[in-house]
């Protein structure tokens, strides 16, 4: 399990604790998580929300016309000397590229299609964290 997945698990645990507190359910009641109804609490899943915002931000950055600092920072790849041993760490863009394909920036210019493809990206992430 990598750091992103561990962080997602911690966020989901905290969210479930908040929902239990909202519904006044104690841990000793041994009520399964699936029975805590998110419809009653009306709380959005935190991991889905984070991934949706990340996808929206990636589309926003890809549609920028000029070379603003946000776009330059997102695309920046440091080149300082030798690379460390082992597998390179995954970058912010690697998640977007895996779901959107290598030409994701050109796909992001069509807002309607980009918004539709967000659901696939979010579901892909939810599958990773549920394992």
N, C-alpha and C positions, 0 to 999 in steps of 0.2 A: 504494500500500500504506500503510495507516495504522499508527499506532504499535502497536496491539494485535496486528496481524498480524505486524509486524516482531518484536515480542517473542516471539510464538508460534514464529516461525521460529528464533529464537535458542535458545529452550528445546528445540525439537526437535533442533537441531544438537548441542547439548550432550548431550542424551539419547542420540543415536546415537553420539557419541564415547565415552560411558560404556559403551554396549553393546559397541562394538568393543573397548574395553579389557578388558571382562569375558571376551570370547571370544578375546582375543589376536589380533585382526585388525588389521593395519597398513593405513594409507591406500595405501601403495605396492602392496598386494595387489589394489587396484582392484576390490574386491568391491562390487557394487551394494547400496544400502541395503535394497532389497526382499528380498535374500537373507539379511540378518541376521535370523534368526528370533526374534521376541519370545517365542515359546513356550519356547525354550531359556533365554533370559535371565530370563524371568518378570518383566519390567519393564512396568509399566502406562504407557501413553502419557501424557505429562505434560500435554498440552493437553486431552485428554479428561478427565483427573482434575480439572484446574482448573475446567473448565466444569461438570462434574458437581457439584463442591462449591459453585460459584456458584449453580447452580439449586437445590440443597438449601437453601442459606442464604436465597435469595429466598423459598422456600416457608415457611421457619421465620419469617422476618420478617413475611410476610403473615398468618400464623396468630396472631401476638401479639394479645392482647386489649386490653391497655392501651397507652398512649402512652409506651413506654420510649424511652430515648435512641437505641437502635439503630434503631428504626423512624423516629424523628424525623429522624435523620441521613440515613437512606436516602431519605426522601421530601423532604428539604429542597431548596429551589430558591432560590438567592440572587437578590435583587432590589436591586441597588445601581446606580442611575443608568442610563446608556445601555449598550446591548449593543454589543459589539465588531462590527466589520464582518465580513461573511462568514458562512459556515455555522456554526451553533453546534456546539460539541464534543458528541460523544455521551456521555451519562451512563451510569452503571452500570445504571439501570433500562431504558434504551432497548433493550438486548440482550434482556432478559427480556420486555419488552413486545412486541418484534417476533416472538418465538416463541410467547408465551403469549396474545397478543391484548390489547386495551385493558382487559379485565376480568380480568387474570391474578391479581389478589389474591383475588378471590372463587373462582376456579378452584383456588387453592392450598389452600383449606380441605378439599377432598377429597384426602387424602394418597395414596390409591391411584392416582387419575387423574393427580395431579401427578407421581408417580414414573414413571409410564408415559410421560408427555409429555417427561420429561427426555431420553430417547434422541433424540427429534426435535430438541431444542435442541442437543444435542451434535453430532449429524450435520450440522446446519446450520452449526455453527462449523467442523467439520472440512472441509467443502466450501470455506469461505472461506479457510482457511489453506493448503489444498493447491493453490490456483491460483497 
